[in-house]
Amino acid sequence: MTSSAVTLGVVPDAQWFETTVSCTAACPVGTDAGRYVVAISEGRDADAYDLARAHNPFPSICGRVCSAPCERACRRAVIDTPIAIRALKRVVAEQYGVEASGQSRWHRAHGIVPPATLPSVGIIGAGPAGLAAAYELRLAGHAVTVYERDARPGGMLVAGIPAFRLPRDVVADEIAAIIALGVMLELGCTVGRDVPVDTLWTRHAALLVTVGCSRGRALAIEGAELPGVARAVDVLRAVNVPTETSRAAGATGSAVDSATAPSGAVVVIGGGSVAFDAARIARRTAGIPEGVGSSGQTALDAARMARRTSTQPVILVAPEPRHELPVPHEELEEAEREGVTIRAGTAVRRIVGVTHVEQVVFAPVLRLRDADGRFNPQVADAAAGTDEIVSASVVILAVGQEADTTFLPDVSALARGPWGGLATSSEGRTAQPRLYAAGDVASGPRDLIDAVAFGQRVARAIHEDLAPDAVAISIAGHTAAWQPGAPDADPPHFVIQPPSHRYWSGYDRVSRTPLPVLSPEVRTFSGEVEAVLSPDDARREAGRCLRCMEHVLLDAGRCITCGGCVDVCPYGCISLVPLTASTGIDSAASFVLTLDEHSCIRCGLCVARCPTAALSIARAS
Amino acid sequence: MIDSLVARAQRSTLYRSIFRTPRDDSPTARALTAFGNVFLHVYPVRVPRKLLAVRSTWRLGSISAVLYAILLVTGVYLMFFYTPAVTMAYGDMQRLQTAVGFGQLIRNVHRWSAHLMVLAVALHLVRVFWDGAYKAPRQFNWVIGVALFVVTLAYSFTGYLLPWDQLAYWAVTVGSDLVHYVPVAGGWLRNVLLGGATIGQSALLRFYVLHVMVLTAVFFLLMAVHTWRVRKDGLSIGDRLVPLTPHTLPVPPAPNVPTVARANSARAESVRVRQMGVVHAASAEAHARLPDDEVFTSPHMLVRHQVVALLTTAVVIVMGVLFDAPLRDHANPNLTPEPAKAPWYFVGIQELLAHFDPLVAGVLAPGALLFLLAALPYVDRNPARLPSARPLAMSLFMTLALVAVTLTVIGALFRGPGWAFVLPWEHWYFEP
């Protein structure tokens, strides 16, 4: 019964230890999430901010809207639910990020900005990928110009994500901090229309395309072309970028009419963040915004508040089962609290209507993936009689996005991904020398933090290509600025607390702190729904961390094989496995002490039990 | 309401100053229940899952310990009303049974618990033999166990005299006569034991002191070592959980493999088990520990032991209610009852005396048996544990056990006046 379960485990090296720090391993930019959580738990919030900032120029933005792959990977789920890592990042961002203008430590992370002596780089699109690349390239000594078609930089940060999730002043401040490093920004400049690409080639040694995936994808079902069907990105854009509404409305055709359409549900098709944002916007407008026109955000809010009394239902339809929806569960919960009905595990068979959307036919999804594990939903047969007809006036498609790269003159010569973007290497190099792409346009629609990571990678590649002799970019926080010298500039230090004090606190029994949110009745377009954790809550939440970055280490020479550590371990993760003579190691009197890193909660009981101090908890190196 | 009061009490400074560990249920709290409690720390934090089955040990050791605890408590109560003097002892017994609250019941429970304990300890010994649990590394704990068996017999034997009735007097006379047959020092030994040539005031006092003090001290000492060795040598049932598949050390990753690929392969091993190091056994007692096969002592083992304790207590109380301990006439050295039988656990020797020379039957045979029993783990070098894999040891031991049981049954039930053969359904000459 046991022999199959017994393993001698891997012989770890430093790299292996790194992979066991799940949050950091899961973060595309490699944020030391666990370490800043530990710092918060120890009351060192400033250190925590420095750590969160080190790998990421957008900690304030990520603290609010990051999809938090770290939380999905968080090992705390072994016990109950992951640490609220994203919310904790916001706690320190509020104190030391760009929001805290006087207190901001944002600039501490990058040190001295060199003069722009290296070849110039043009970046098309001021979204997260473009700005992250601009930041790294500028710090490496390049002249950088960012071209943005909108009147405001930020890309999807401002055109996609609703203001009630991400306040615009936070975006503006964090971008302003990058611009202030000496990055040139040309707003309202559509490349290909306002300035030809050829002109850019005369100005810059390299061009980086980071235009994202701004077009909503169509859905190949019956009735998808009916008036009243809109794309989620256009809806979000219409709400978020008022001055651009005319173009968005033009793209969606009759979307604007829908507000006057007969009552019926608003059906949002899709299960990602865009779908949830669109659904929550729809709850706030009771439909698709009409004639947003020139009215400002404030006026709009007032108008929408008045309309929010509407009982028009909003239904979000996604093929994934509820627990597989690719959004953080806060987004899901808040959407539901705002009155969005979530129909997980459901597909739309067709949209019915004569001159306008009238009904939507739902069909249950039997299986999400095919035998090979690929995403390929199997919908129940229409003859099964399981279909459901819902009266609807508006359908919003959030089934994916496509890139628009037609502004590039010789784009046809470049390989394109299935999302219509540019095919690149993982570093963002395209088939054309000196032409780079990063972010969604190169990877297909991904999360904000993926775009930032891609921007960092492409910056490294561009720097390498343009200035092969210069010092390579080290994304690991530009920690040169923290070199000893100024007493204020000590690197964050990490004190390992005696483990005997640790298990007193009952840290393994504290449940996740619910995030403070506005009551649904008073939510508006721009009022931030989620509030910041109180300092006490933050420390308590951070104290739940299982500290993957610290490891139980064995001084084998001191071990007397008493088995006490195996005995006392609450999670049964330590084993004393006998070796046989076949190993060539001294006979049957030898054992291997193994530890299941996945289950260890660093309670320190093994260390407390060990009679010879052979065990310790420390940072592995 | 009560829950909230309890919860409040548990948050109080007083409560937390008394109880070191939290009371809620989590793996850590379960571990700490055993690890952080002075009484429960005799337990390991976790025990082999197989130990949860009654048939793993038949709980005979636990039953013996529970009976011993009952004997301590009831014995203290009896001491309140008993004077170890030949002029008073018998009267005290009579008063105890007639004038002391629960005196008869407590005496009954003490008596039956004593008999049951001899039985339980003997069966525990047989069970340990049967499972081969006395083999390395537990040899010495078997010796301690045999010593505890002897102490248990001594307890029972010394206690037998205290009522100072005919039954007590003559059973102890028969028993102590055996000492006389010990070569060379026999007479001296009996003098030391009895404080004289015959059983009198000195003998009563010495038996009393041995019973309530000396044997108790020895028993506590031996029990402490016995229990401690159970923990340190490891539960024998744990041995059988050691995987039979040989384990070989994985080769450390080659240094020229790119680190990223190494990390990926590590992650692919979905269970992230890491080697902490190769360690060398510091003693022969070191044994494998594989927590996959183990459960928390608290609550799994604790609950079972509580059930064992409750059932054992219930059984002796029911026996005490149903059956009174015998109290015959005042001890009379001039009136030998027929037959005069030793206590039941020595009656086999008495039977043997009817067939062999007293030196052989009364001293050499029991002495050799005891010596063999204690030396068993050192004589029996066969490492096999399964009864079927050690036919010689099994057949020898079981034959001897069978002989002992047969002699005891014959002596106790089939012997009458003049040690003549009597069928028990014709006349019953046995008193417990």
Interface residues (C-beta under 8 A of the other chain):
Chain A: M1 T2 S3 A5 V6 T7 L8 G9 V10 V11 P12 D13 Q15 W16 E18 T19 T20 I79 Y503 G506 D508 R509 V552 L553 L554 D555 A556 C559 I560 T561 C562 G563 V566 D567 V568 C569 P570 Y571 G572 C573 I574 S575 L576 V577 P578 L579 T580 S582 T583 I585 D586 A589 S590 F591 V592 L593 T594 L595 D596 E597 H598 I601 C603 L605 R609
Chain B: P22 D24 S26 P27 T28 A29 R30 A31 L32 F35 P44 V45 R46 G234 L241 V242 P243 L244 T245 P246 H247 T248 L249 P250 V251 P252 P253 T259 V260 R262 A263 A266 R267 E269 V271 R272 V273 R274 Q275 M276 G277 V278 V279 H280 A281 A282 S283 A286 H287 A288 R289 L290 P291 D292 D293 E294
